[in-house]
Amino acid sequence: MISSLEGKITLKTEKYIILEVGNVGYKVFCGEKTLSKIPQIGGSVKLFTYLSVKETAWDLFGFFTLAELELFELLIQISGIGPKTAAGILSGASVEDLQEAIVLGDETILARVSGIGKKVAQKIVIELKSKIKKLAKGSGDKFSVADEIEIIDALVVLGYKISEAREAIKQVPQDVKGVENRVREALRGLGKKNGK
């Protein structure tokens, strides 16, 4: 259907914008995080979109990145999570943080960063843990998502924060092969950073 829109903002509210594309105004619902990055009225923006079709309404939801849209589409497949709840979850944290919380099975972090209840967070972990590694493939990242998650998982087990692990991965040369070698290289980088 409508997979992306690019145009001029003619109205901006706390929940949605009106995006004028070819003299047609589209009402696009956006999460708080997306809205905060959208220019003011008169500015231009391109959004990836999802069209939610119900008996009573057709609603468009807008996202800055394809990764956000893909995670949104996974979230709304879960029973009890509608488009507005999914958009709210994506407003609470970055795609990377949400992916990591799901893969690490940490529903406490997931509930805290996204503002949902623990039961919903548990449901997200159970239903998406195996699917989440398929996200963001072909995004041009240094390593595959599956490898990156394994490296982060190993570093978190060793006591490092997720943010520290992600930074350490960025410093690992691309020619280092194998998850174990990459973990070793990341640890070396973290040791230098901490003066060890």
C-alpha positions in Angstrom: 0.0 0.0 0.0 1.5 3.3 1.1 5.1 2.4 2.1 6.6 5.9 2.3 5.7 9.6 2.0 7.8 12.6 1.3 6.3 16.1 1.4 5.6 19.4 3.3 4.3 19.6 6.8 1.1 21.6 6.9 0.1 20.7 10.5 1.9 19.3 13.5 0.1 18.2 16.7 1.1 16.1 19.7 0.0 12.9 18.0 0.1 13.4 14.3 1.2 15.5 11.4 -0.5 16.5 8.1 1.9 15.8 5.3 1.1 17.4 1.9 2.2 15.2 -1.0 1.2 16.3 -4.5 -1.6 18.5 -3.2 -3.0 15.7 -1.0 -2.8 16.0 2.8 -2.1 12.7 4.6 -2.7 12.5 8.4 0.2 10.5 9.7 0.3 9.3 13.4 3.8 9.4 14.9 5.3 8.5 18.3 6.8 11.2 20.5 10.4 10.4 19.5 9.6 10.7 15.8 7.5 13.9 16.3 10.4 15.5 18.2 12.6 15.1 15.1 10.1 16.3 12.6 10.6 19.9 11.4 8.0 22.6 12.1 5.1 23.5 9.8 6.5 24.4 6.3 9.4 22.0 6.6 9.8 18.9 4.5 10.2 15.3 5.7 10.3 11.7 4.4 8.7 9.0 6.5 8.4 5.2 6.1 4.7 4.4 6.7 2.3 1.7 7.7 -1.3 1.8 6.8 -3.5 0.2 9.5 -6.9 -0.8 8.0 -9.9 -1.3 10.3 -13.6 -1.3 9.8 -13.9 2.1 11.4 -10.7 3.8 10.2 -7.7 3.8 8.0 -4.7 5.1 9.9 -1.2 5.9 8.7 1.8 5.6 11.1 5.1 7.2 10.2 8.7 6.3 11.1 12.1 7.8 10.2 13.9 4.5 9.6 13.1 1.2 8.0 14.3 -0.6 11.2 11.6 1.2 13.2 8.9 0.3 10.8 10.1 -3.4 10.7 10.0 -3.6 14.5 6.6 -1.9 14.6 5.3 -4.5 12.1 6.6 -7.3 14.4 5.0 -5.7 17.5 1.5 -5.4 16.0 1.5 -9.1 15.2 1.4 -9.8 18.9 -2.1 -10.3 20.2 -3.1 -7.4 22.4 -0.7 -4.9 20.9 -2.3 -2.4 18.5 -0.6 0.1 16.3 -0.8 3.0 18.8 0.7 0.8 21.6 3.5 -0.3 19.2 4.2 3.3 18.3 4.4 4.2 22.0 6.8 1.3 22.6 9.1 2.6 19.9 8.9 6.1 21.4 10.4 4.8 24.7 13.8 3.6 23.4 15.9 3.2 20.3 15.4 0.1 18.0 18.8 -1.2 19.1 17.9 -1.0 22.9 14.6 -2.7 22.3 16.1 -5.4 20.2 18.8 -6.1 22.8 16.2 -6.2 25.7 14.2 -8.7 23.7 17.1 -10.9 22.7 18.6 -10.9 26.3 15.1 -11.7 27.6 15.1 -8.7 29.9 11.4 -7.8 30.3 12.3 -5.5 33.2 14.4 -3.2 30.9 11.8 -3.5 28.2 9.0 -2.5 30.5 11.0 0.4 31.9 12.2 1.9 28.6 8.9 1.5 26.8 6.4 2.2 29.6 4.4 -1.0 29.1 3.4 -3.5 31.8 5.6 -6.5 32.7 3.1 -9.0 31.3 3.1 -7.3 27.9 6.9 -7.1 28.1 7.1 -10.9 28.8 4.8 -11.6 25.9 7.0 -9.5 23.5 10.1 -11.4 24.6 8.5 -14.8 24.2 7.0 -14.0 20.8 9.8 -11.9 19.2 13.1 -13.3 20.7 13.6 -15.7 17.8 12.5 -13.3 15.1 14.4 -10.2 16.2 17.7 -11.4 14.8 16.2 -11.1 11.3 15.8 -7.4 11.7 18.0 -4.8 10.1 19.7 -7.2 7.7 21.4 -5.4 4.8 21.6 -2.2 6.8 25.3 -1.9 6.0 26.4 -2.8 9.5 29.9 -4.2 10.0 28.6 -7.6 11.3 25.3 -9.4 11.0 22.7 -8.7 13.6 22.9 -12.2 14.9 26.7 -12.0 15.4 26.4 -8.5 17.0 23.7 -9.7 19.4 26.0 -12.7 20.4 28.9 -10.4 21.0 26.8 -8.0 23.1 25.3 -10.9 25.1 28.8 -12.2 25.9 30.0 -8.8 27.0 26.9 -8.2 29.1 27.5 -11.5 30.9 31.0 -10.3 31.6 29.6 -7.3 33.4 29.7 -4.6 30.7 26.7 -2.3 30.0 24.8 -2.7 26.7 25.9 0.8 25.6 29.6 0.0 26.3 29.3 -3.3 24.4 27.8 -1.6 21.4 30.6 1.0 21.4 33.3 -1.7 21.7 31.8 -3.6 18.7 32.3 -0.4 16.5 36.0 -0.5 17.2 36.4 -4.2 16.1 38.1 -4.4 12.7 35.9 -5.9 10.0 38.6 -8.5 9.1 38.3 -10.2 12.5 36.4 -13.4 11.9 34.4 -15.5 14.4 32.3 -14.4 17.3 34.9 -15.5 19.9 37.7 -13.5 18.2 35.4 -10.5 18.0 34.5 -10.7 21.7 38.3 -10.9 22.5 39.0 -7.8 20.3 36.1 -5.9 21.9 37.4 -6.8 25.4 40.9 -5.5 24.4 39.3 -2.2 23.3 37.3 -2.0 26.5 40.5 -2.7 28.5 42.4 0.2 26.7 39.5 2.5 27.3 39.4 1.7 31.0 43.2 2.0 31.2 43.8 -1.7 31.9 
